[in-house]
């Protein structure tokens, strides 16, 4: 049985911070340095939630997971393989469905919360 003590409050939970850059073969522009603070992963390993941040740059992405985000800071653009794009600003809530392929571009340093579901 899950109890109130099992609830994860990001600001009150210890977390391991991971910093990395997009793989060299996916980078388009910039260093593409990103930081992830994963606050929760379910026992099946299919659901994850945390905070992501990244500096200016752009890289190719291919989503196998569904991701819900709230952009807390910054300005980003997602462009699909057909060249259509959506611009996202601080305060925007959005979902990137599994199967999305394109370019993730950070135009102003960005920070977001995320909730990811990776179907097996």
C-alpha positions in Angstrom: 0.0 0.0 0.0 1.3 3.4 -0.9 1.4 6.0 1.9 1.8 9.7 2.1 5.5 9.2 3.0 5.9 7.7 -0.5 4.9 11.0 -2.2 7.9 12.6 -3.9 8.3 16.4 -3.4 11.1 17.4 -5.8 12.4 20.3 -3.6 12.6 18.0 -0.6 14.0 14.8 -2.1 17.6 14.0 -2.5 18.5 13.4 -6.1 21.6 12.4 -8.2 22.4 15.1 -10.8 23.7 13.9 -14.1 25.3 16.2 -16.7 26.0 15.1 -20.2 26.1 16.4 -23.8 24.1 15.1 -26.7 26.0 12.4 -28.6 28.4 13.9 -31.1 26.6 12.4 -34.1 23.3 14.0 -33.0 24.7 17.5 -32.4 23.9 20.2 -34.9 25.1 23.4 -33.0 26.6 24.2 -29.7 27.9 22.0 -26.9 24.4 20.7 -26.1 25.2 20.3 -22.4 22.2 19.0 -20.4 21.5 18.3 -16.8 19.0 15.8 -15.5 17.7 15.5 -11.9 15.6 12.3 -12.1 13.4 12.4 -8.9 11.3 9.3 -9.5 11.4 6.0 -11.5 8.6 3.4 -11.0 9.5 -0.2 -10.2 8.9 -1.3 -13.8 11.3 1.3 -15.1 8.7 2.6 -17.5 7.8 5.9 -15.8 10.2 8.7 -14.8 9.8 12.2 -13.5 12.2 15.0 -12.8 13.8 18.3 -13.9 15.9 18.8 -17.0 17.9 21.9 -18.0 20.0 22.7 -21.0 22.1 25.5 -22.5 21.9 26.9 -26.0 22.3 24.4 -28.8 20.5 22.0 -31.1 20.5 18.3 -31.6 18.6 15.5 -33.4 16.0 13.6 -31.3 14.0 10.5 -31.8 11.4 9.8 -29.1 10.5 6.2 -28.2 8.8 7.5 -25.0 5.8 9.8 -24.3 6.9 12.9 -22.4 4.8 15.5 -20.6 6.7 18.8 -19.8 6.3 22.2 -18.3 8.8 24.7 -19.4 9.9 26.6 -16.3 12.5 28.9 -17.9 13.8 29.6 -21.4 12.7 29.3 -25.0 13.0 26.2 -27.2 11.9 25.1 -30.6 11.0 21.6 -31.7 11.2 21.0 -35.5 10.0 17.8 -37.1 11.6 16.0 -40.1 9.2 17.8 -42.5 10.4 21.2 -41.2 7.3 22.2 -39.2 8.1 23.6 -35.8 6.6 24.6 -32.5 8.1 27.3 -30.3 7.8 26.8 -26.5 8.2 29.5 -23.8 8.3 29.5 -20.0 4.9 28.5 -18.7 4.0 26.2 -21.6 2.8 22.7 -20.8 3.2 20.2 -23.7 3.4 16.5 -24.6 5.9 15.0 -27.0 4.3 11.8 -28.3 6.4 8.7 -28.8 7.5 8.5 -32.5 8.5 12.2 -32.8 11.7 12.7 -34.8 13.3 16.0 -35.4 15.5 18.7 -33.8 15.4 20.0 -30.2 16.8 23.6 -30.2 17.4 25.6 -27.1 17.3 29.2 -28.1 17.5 30.6 -24.5 18.8 28.4 -21.6 15.9 26.3 -20.6 14.6 24.3 -17.6 11.6 22.0 -17.5 9.9 19.4 -15.4 9.2 16.1 -17.2 7.2 13.0 -16.8 8.1 10.2 -19.2 6.4 7.0 -20.0 8.4 4.4 -21.9 6.2 1.5 -23.0 7.9 -1.9 -23.1 
